Amino acid sequence: MFAYTLLVALALLMLLLFLRKYRIEVFDNNTKVTFIFFNVLLMVFITTLVVNYNSEYLYVVPLCMLPLVLKAFFDARLGMFTHVITVLLLGSIVPNSYEYMFLQILAGIVTILTVSELYKRANLFISVGQITLIYIVAYFAFFVIHEGSIETINWNTFLLFILCGLATLFVQPLIYAYEKMFGLVSDVSLLELSDTNTKLLKELSNVSPGTFHHSLNVANLAEASANEIGANAMLVRVGALYHDIGKMVNPNYFTENQSTGINPHDELSSKESARIITDHVINGIEIARKNNLPDRVIDFIRTHHGTSVVTIFI
């Protein structure tokens, strides 16, 4: 028991060192580190339960959910590295460990390579089909190598691979549940929010067309900048798209929506004008919460004007 605990500690230490060297923004966030470790230990726990119950059902555990989840919240490289660490941990628990580790690492690679747009159900179905096929082909090859023929092959194992694939399809609701539990935002949700046909962005386009086009321009510039510095480009783009939704309350008081050349601020005092300008942040937060936007997106609305004094009307 002590020896296995030592192996687990070493493996998790390798994961921490990877985060510290290559994903410092994740390493510095306790919630994200906890989330990653939780998923690793959850897979180890479930697999241990199955092995103790009946090791013949080992391949029904959807281990490829792990890289899928981590890719959705972080990136493919972190997902693959964590998957390999988890498989190494399980290697000392499961029977036929070499076969198991080979199959799971191979399936993990296929998972990372094939699932590019997790938010599209069709893509997920196709990828899960490819993952299941890889399991079946690899297991078949291992069996023939060991036994020399297929006469004694257990065909029920192929059914387990199919059940594993079906279980993997539940990754989307699992991701949504994780978003609520840990307060994280996945690429699945961000991609959905970046669609300009969403109800809120269509409303912005209709009510404040100038603001909508301004937000699109900011989103394009911000996304390009984020890509250059290695930031989360999808999050930045979504934040930019929604940062000015509060202007829908008083659209004509913002220059990008003044098509007639009439400026209503001319009839207001400086304090009234400044209040309307600053209120669009407060209004934006309220609209965002009413439409259930993630907190990380609301942060863009809350902070995009900083804390400086509105001096333009002085």
VEXDREN-2710 file (C-alpha; in Angstrom, 1 decimal):
% VEXDREN-2710
k/r/px/py/pz
1/MET/0.0/0.0/0.0
2/PHE/2.8/2.4/0.9
3/ALA/4.6/1.6/-2.4
4/TYR/1.5/2.3/-4.4
5/THR/0.9/5.6/-2.5
6/LEU/4.5/6.5/-3.4
7/LEU/3.9/5.8/-7.1
8/VAL/0.7/7.9/-7.0
9/ALA/2.5/10.8/-5.3
10/LEU/5.3/10.7/-7.9
11/ALA/2.8/10.6/-10.8
12/LEU/0.8/13.5/-9.5
13/LEU/4.1/15.4/-8.8
14/MET/4.9/15.0/-12.5
15/LEU/1.6/16.5/-13.4
16/LEU/2.2/19.4/-11.1
17/LEU/5.6/20.0/-12.5
18/PHE/4.1/20.0/-16.0
19/LEU/1.5/22.6/-15.0
20/ARG/4.2/24.7/-13.3
21/LYS/6.4/24.7/-16.4
22/TYR/4.0/24.8/-19.3
23/ARG/0.6/25.9/-17.8
24/ILE/1.5/28.4/-15.2
25/GLU/-1.9/30.1/-15.4
26/VAL/-3.5/26.8/-14.5
27/PHE/-0.9/26.0/-11.8
28/ASP/-1.6/29.4/-10.1
29/ASN/-5.4/28.7/-10.0
30/ASN/-6.3/26.4/-7.1
31/THR/-9.7/25.7/-8.5
32/LYS/-8.3/24.5/-11.8
33/VAL/-5.7/22.3/-10.2
34/THR/-8.3/20.8/-7.9
35/PHE/-10.5/20.2/-11.0
36/ILE/-7.8/18.3/-12.8
37/PHE/-6.8/16.2/-9.8
38/PHE/-10.5/15.5/-9.1
39/ASN/-11.0/14.0/-12.6
40/VAL/-7.8/11.9/-12.4
41/LEU/-8.7/10.5/-9.0
42/LEU/-12.3/10.0/-10.1
43/MET/-11.2/7.8/-13.0
44/VAL/-8.8/5.9/-10.7
45/PHE/-11.6/5.4/-8.2
46/ILE/-14.1/4.1/-10.7
47/THR/-11.6/1.8/-12.4
48/THR/-10.6/0.4/-9.0
49/LEU/-14.2/-0.3/-8.1
50/VAL/-14.8/-2.1/-11.4
51/VAL/-11.6/-4.2/-11.0
52/ASN/-12.6/-5.2/-7.5
53/TYR/-16.1/-6.1/-8.6
54/ASN/-15.2/-8.0/-11.8
55/SER/-12.1/-7.2/-13.9
56/GLU/-13.8/-8.6/-17.0
57/TYR/-15.8/-5.3/-17.1
58/LEU/-12.7/-3.2/-17.1
59/TYR/-13.1/-1.8/-20.6
60/VAL/-16.6/-0.4/-19.9
61/VAL/-15.0/2.5/-18.0
62/PRO/-15.0/5.5/-20.3
63/LEU/-11.4/6.6/-19.6
64/CYS/-11.3/8.7/-22.8
65/MET/-13.8/11.1/-21.1
66/LEU/-10.8/12.5/-19.2
67/PRO/-8.9/14.0/-22.2
68/LEU/-12.2/15.1/-23.7
69/VAL/-13.1/17.1/-20.5
70/LEU/-9.7/18.6/-20.1
71/LYS/-9.4/19.5/-23.7
72/ALA/-12.8/21.3/-23.5
73/PHE/-11.7/23.4/-20.4
74/PHE/-8.0/23.8/-21.2
75/ASP/-6.2/22.4/-24.2
76/ALA/-5.3/19.2/-26.0
77/ARG/-1.7/19.0/-24.7
78/LEU/-2.8/19.2/-21.1
79/GLY/-5.6/16.7/-21.8
80/MET/-3.2/14.1/-23.3
81/PHE/-0.5/14.5/-20.6
82/THR/-3.0/14.0/-17.8
83/HIS/-4.5/11.0/-19.6
84/VAL/-1.1/9.4/-19.9
85/ILE/-0.4/10.0/-16.2
86/THR/-3.8/8.5/-15.3
87/VAL/-3.1/5.4/-17.4
88/LEU/0.3/5.0/-15.7
89/LEU/-1.5/5.1/-12.3
90/LEU/-4.0/2.5/-13.4
91/GLY/-1.3/0.2/-14.8
92/SER/-0.5/-1.2/-11.4
93/ILE/-4.2/-1.9/-10.6
94/VAL/-5.5/-3.6/-13.6
95/PRO/-4.7/-7.1/-14.9
96/ASN/-2.8/-7.4/-18.2
97/SER/-1.4/-4.0/-17.6
98/TYR/0.7/-3.7/-20.7
99/GLU/-2.3/-4.5/-23.0
100/TYR/-4.5/-2.1/-21.0
101/MET/-2.0/0.8/-21.0
102/PHE/-1.3/0.4/-24.7
103/LEU/-5.0/0.4/-25.6
104/GLN/-5.8/3.4/-23.4
105/ILE/-2.9/5.5/-24.5
106/LEU/-3.7/4.7/-28.2
107/ALA/-7.4/5.6/-27.6
108/GLY/-6.4/8.8/-25.8
109/ILE/-4.3/9.9/-28.8
110/VAL/-7.2/9.2/-31.2
111/THR/-9.5/11.1/-28.8
112/ILE/-7.3/14.2/-28.9
113/LEU/-6.7/14.0/-32.7
114/THR/-10.3/13.4/-33.8
115/VAL/-12.4/15.5/-31.4
116/SER/-11.9/19.1/-32.7
117/GLU/-15.3/20.6/-32.3
118/LEU/-16.8/19.0/-29.2
119/TYR/-19.9/21.3/-29.2
120/LYS/-21.1/19.7/-32.5
121/ARG/-22.9/16.4/-31.7
122/ALA/-22.2/15.0/-35.1
123/ASN/-18.5/15.4/-34.7
124/LEU/-18.6/13.8/-31.2
125/PHE/-20.5/10.8/-32.6
126/ILE/-18.0/10.3/-35.4
127/SER/-15.1/10.6/-33.0
128/VAL/-16.5/8.2/-30.5
129/GLY/-17.1/5.7/-33.3
130/GLN/-13.4/6.0/-34.3
131/ILE/-12.3/5.6/-30.7
132/THR/-14.4/2.5/-30.3
133/LEU/-13.0/1.1/-33.6
134/ILE/-9.5/1.6/-32.4
135/TYR/-10.3/-0.2/-29.1
136/ILE/-11.7/-3.2/-31.0
137/VAL/-8.9/-3.4/-33.6
138/ALA/-6.1/-3.0/-31.0
139/TYR/-7.7/-5.6/-28.6
140/PHE/-8.2/-8.0/-31.5
141/ALA/-4.5/-7.6/-32.5
142/PHE/-3.3/-8.2/-29.0
143/PHE/-5.4/-11.3/-28.6
144/VAL/-4.1/-12.8/-31.9
145/ILE/-0.5/-12.1/-30.9
146/HIS/-1.0/-13.8/-27.5
147/GLU/-3.2/-16.7/-28.5
148/GLY/-2.2/-17.3/-32.1
149/SER/-5.9/-17.6/-33.2
150/ILE/-9.3/-16.2/-32.6
151/GLU/-11.0/-19.4/-31.6
152/THR/-11.1/-18.6/-27.8
153/ILE/-11.7/-14.8/-28.1
154/ASN/-14.3/-13.4/-25.8
155/TRP/-16.7/-11.5/-28.1
156/ASN/-18.3/-9.9/-25.1
157/THR/-15.3/-7.7/-24.7
158/PHE/-16.3/-6.0/-28.0
159/LEU/-19.7/-5.2/-26.5
160/LEU/-17.9/-3.6/-23.5
161/PHE/-16.0/-1.3/-26.0
162/ILE/-19.3/-0.3/-27.6
163/LEU/-20.8/0.4/-24.1
164/CYS/-17.7/2.4/-23.3
165/GLY/-18.2/4.5/-26.4
166/LEU/-21.9/5.1/-25.6
167/ALA/-20.9/6.2/-22.1
168/THR/-18.4/8.6/-23.6
169/LEU/-21.2/10.4/-25.4
170/PHE/-22.3/11.7/-22.0
171/VAL/-19.3/13.9/-21.9
172/GLN/-21.3/17.0/-23.0
173/PRO/-23.8/17.0/-20.0
174/LEU/-20.8/16.2/-17.8
175/ILE/-19.0/19.3/-19.0
176/TYR/-22.1/21.4/-18.3
177/ALA/-22.3/20.0/-14.8
178/TYR/-18.6/20.7/-14.2
179/GLU/-19.1/24.3/-15.3
180/LYS/-21.7/24.8/-12.6
181/MET/-19.7/22.9/-9.9
182/PHE/-16.3/24.5/-10.5
183/GLY/-17.3/27.8/-12.0
184/LEU/-15.2/27.1/-15.1
185/VAL/-16.0/27.9/-18.7
186/SER/-15.5/25.3/-21.4
187/ASP/-14.8/25.8/-25.1
188/VAL/-18.2/24.2/-25.7
189/SER/-20.0/27.1/-24.0
190/LEU/-17.7/29.7/-25.4
191/LEU/-18.2/28.5/-29.0
192/GLU/-22.0/28.6/-28.5
193/LEU/-21.8/32.1/-27.0
194/SER/-19.6/33.4/-29.9
195/ASP/-22.4/32.6/-32.4
196/THR/-23.7/36.0/-33.5
197/ASN/-27.1/34.4/-34.0
198/THR/-27.6/34.0/-30.2
199/LYS/-30.7/35.7/-28.8
200/LEU/-28.7/38.3/-26.9
201/LEU/-26.4/39.3/-29.8
202/LYS/-29.3/39.5/-32.2
203/GLU/-31.0/41.8/-29.8
204/LEU/-27.9/43.9/-29.6
205/SER/-27.7/44.0/-33.4
206/ASN/-31.3/45.2/-33.7
207/VAL/-31.4/47.7/-30.8
208/SER/-27.8/49.0/-31.0
209/PRO/-26.4/48.2/-34.5
210/GLY/-23.5/50.6/-34.1
211/THR/-22.5/49.0/-30.8
212/PHE/-22.8/45.5/-32.4
213/HIS/-20.4/46.3/-35.2
214/HIS/-18.1/48.0/-32.7
215/SER/-18.1/44.8/-30.6
216/LEU/-17.4/42.7/-33.6
217/ASN/-14.4/44.8/-34.5
218/VAL/-13.1/44.7/-30.9
219/ALA/-13.6/40.9/-30.8
220/ASN/-11.6/40.4/-34.0
221/LEU/-8.7/42.6/-32.8
222/ALA/-8.7/41.1/-29.3
223/GLU/-8.8/37.5/-30.6
224/ALA/-5.8/38.2/-32.8
225/SER/-3.9/39.8/-30.0
226/ALA/-4.7/36.9/-27.6
227/ASN/-3.5/34.4/-30.2
228/GLU/-0.2/36.3/-30.4
229/ILE/0.5/36.2/-26.7
230/GLY/-0.9/32.8/-26.0
231/ALA/-4.0/33.9/-24.1
232/ASN/-7.4/32.2/-24.2
233/ALA/-8.5/33.6/-27.6
234/MET/-12.0/32.1/-27.5
235/LEU/-12.7/33.6/-24.0
236/VAL/-11.3/37.0/-25.1
237/ARG/-13.5/37.0/-28.3
238/VAL/-16.6/36.2/-26.4
239/GLY/-15.9/38.8/-23.7
240/ALA/-15.4/41.4/-26.4
241/LEU/-18.6/40.5/-28.1
242/TYR/-20.7/41.0/-25.0
243/HIS/-18.7/43.8/-23.2
244/ASP/-21.1/46.6/-24.3
245/ILE/-24.5/44.9/-24.1
246/GLY/-25.5/47.5/-21.4
247/LYS/-25.7/50.1/-24.2
248/MET/-29.0/48.6/-25.3
249/VAL/-30.7/50.4/-22.4
250/ASN/-29.9/53.9/-23.9
251/PRO/-28.4/53.2/-27.3
252/ASN/-28.8/56.7/-28.8
253/TYR/-26.5/58.2/-26.1
254/PHE/-23.5/56.5/-27.6
255/THR/-21.8/57.9/-30.7
256/GLU/-21.7/54.7/-32.7
257/ASN/-25.5/54.6/-32.7
258/GLN/-26.1/58.3/-33.6
259/SER/-26.8/58.1/-37.3
260/THR/-28.9/61.4/-37.5
261/GLY/-26.1/63.7/-36.3
262/ILE/-28.1/64.7/-33.2
263/ASN/-26.3/64.2/-29.9
264/PRO/-28.8/63.9/-26.9
265/HIS/-25.9/64.7/-24.5
266/ASP/-26.1/68.4/-25.7
267/GLU/-29.3/68.7/-23.7
268/LEU/-27.9/67.1/-20.5
269/SER/-25.6/68.2/-17.7
270/SER/-22.1/66.8/-17.5
271/LYS/-23.1/64.6/-14.4
272/GLU/-26.2/63.2/-16.2
273/SER/-24.1/62.4/-19.3
274/ALA/-21.4/60.8/-17.2
275/ARG/-24.0/58.7/-15.3
276/ILE/-25.5/57.4/-18.5
277/ILE/-22.0/56.4/-19.8
278/THR/-21.1/54.6/-16.6
279/ASP/-24.5/53.0/-16.1
280/HIS/-24.0/50.9/-19.3
281/VAL/-21.6/48.8/-17.3
282/ILE/-24.1/48.2/-14.5
283/ASN/-26.9/47.6/-17.0
284/GLY/-24.6/45.2/-18.9
285/ILE/-24.0/43.2/-15.8
286/GLU/-27.7/42.9/-15.1
287/ILE/-28.5/41.9/-18.6
288/ALA/-25.7/39.3/-18.6
289/ARG/-26.9/37.8/-15.4
290/LYS/-30.5/37.7/-16.6
291/ASN/-29.3/35.8/-19.7
292/ASN/-27.1/33.5/-17.6
293/LEU/-23.7/34.5/-19.1
294/PRO/-20.7/32.9/-17.3
295/ASP/-19.0/34.9/-14.6
296/ARG/-15.8/35.0/-16.6
297/VAL/-17.6/36.7/-19.4
298/ILE/-19.4/39.1/-17.0
299/ASP/-15.9/40.1/-15.8
300/PHE/-15.2/41.7/-19.2
301/ILE/-18.4/43.8/-18.8
302/ARG/-17.5/44.8/-15.3
303/THR/-13.9/45.8/-15.9
304/HIS/-13.7/47.1/-19.5
305/HIS/-13.8/50.8/-18.5
306/GLY/-11.5/50.5/-15.5
307/THR/-12.0/52.9/-12.5
308/SER/-10.9/56.3/-14.0
309/VAL/-13.1/59.4/-14.0
310/VAL/-15.3/60.1/-17.0
311/THR/-13.8/63.4/-18.1
312/ILE/-15.1/63.7/-21.6
313/PHE/-18.0/65.9/-20.6
314/ILE/-16.0/68.3/-18.5
END
